[in-house]
């Protein structure tokens, strides 16, 4: 689910939905770390950024998930262990938790 997410009056709405891979070119939606302009291209780079924001890896019970939590909140980020399955749904979950730190970029 890529496109533009609009938050208005407490309602979230996806506009201009498109597939994750555009035009058959293999270009994918990307998660961008705004302070550095870095495109998150692996879980190691994402984990480094999340740790800097106070997130810790969480040992939940699901072996197919990579999860992060913050001691100071009840938030949980759940991602598929296989980075190739990391898609815009997971990216927007991260953006909602850090709207001034991350942005989803469509190619």
C-alpha positions in Angstrom: 0.0 0.0 0.0 2.0 2.9 -1.2 0.7 6.4 -2.0 0.1 9.4 0.1 -1.2 9.1 3.6 -3.3 12.1 4.8 -4.1 12.7 8.5 -7.0 15.1 8.9 -9.4 15.5 11.8 -8.2 12.3 13.4 -8.8 10.2 10.2 -6.1 8.5 8.2 -6.7 8.1 4.5 -4.6 6.6 1.7 -4.7 8.5 -1.5 -3.4 7.5 -4.9 -2.7 3.9 -3.9 -0.1 2.1 -6.1 1.7 -1.2 -5.9 5.0 -1.4 -4.0 6.9 -2.1 -7.2 6.3 0.5 -9.9 6.0 0.0 -13.7 7.8 -3.4 -13.7 11.1 -1.6 -13.3 11.9 -3.2 -10.0 12.1 0.2 -8.2 10.5 -0.1 -4.8 9.0 2.2 -2.3 11.7 3.3 0.1 12.0 4.3 3.8 14.1 7.4 4.1 15.8 8.7 7.3 15.2 12.4 7.0 18.1 13.8 9.2 20.7 12.0 7.1 18.8 11.4 3.8 19.8 7.7 4.1 17.5 5.2 2.3 17.0 2.3 4.6 18.4 -0.6 2.6 18.9 -3.3 5.3 17.7 -4.2 8.7 21.2 -3.4 10.1 20.9 0.2 9.0 17.3 0.4 10.3 18.2 -1.1 13.6 21.1 1.4 14.0 18.7 4.3 13.5 16.0 2.8 15.8 18.5 2.2 18.6 19.5 5.8 18.4 15.8 6.7 18.9 15.6 4.5 22.0 14.2 1.3 20.5 15.4 -2.1 21.6 15.1 -5.4 19.9 12.2 -7.4 21.5 12.3 -11.1 21.9 8.6 -11.9 21.3 7.4 -15.4 20.6 7.2 -15.3 16.8 10.4 -16.6 15.1 9.3 -15.1 11.8 9.2 -11.5 13.1 11.9 -9.0 14.0 10.4 -6.7 16.7 11.4 -3.5 18.5 10.0 -1.8 21.5 10.6 1.3 23.6 10.9 1.2 27.4 9.1 4.5 27.6 6.0 3.5 25.6 3.7 0.6 24.7 4.6 0.9 21.0 5.9 -2.2 19.2 7.3 -2.4 15.7 6.9 -5.8 14.1 8.8 -6.6 10.8 9.2 -9.7 8.8 12.6 -11.3 9.4 13.2 -11.4 5.7 14.1 -7.9 4.5 12.8 -8.6 1.0 9.3 -8.8 2.6 9.7 -5.4 4.2 7.0 -3.3 2.4 5.2 0.0 2.6 2.8 -1.2 5.3 5.8 -1.8 7.7 7.4 1.5 6.5 4.2 3.5 7.3 4.1 1.9 10.8 7.6 3.3 11.5 6.6 6.7 10.0 3.5 7.0 12.1 5.7 6.5 15.2 8.3 9.0 14.0 6.8 11.4 11.4 9.6 13.9 11.7 12.4 11.3 11.4 11.2 9.0 8.6 9.4 9.4 5.3 8.2 6.9 2.7 9.4 7.8 -0.8 7.7 6.4 -3.9 10.0 6.0 -6.9 
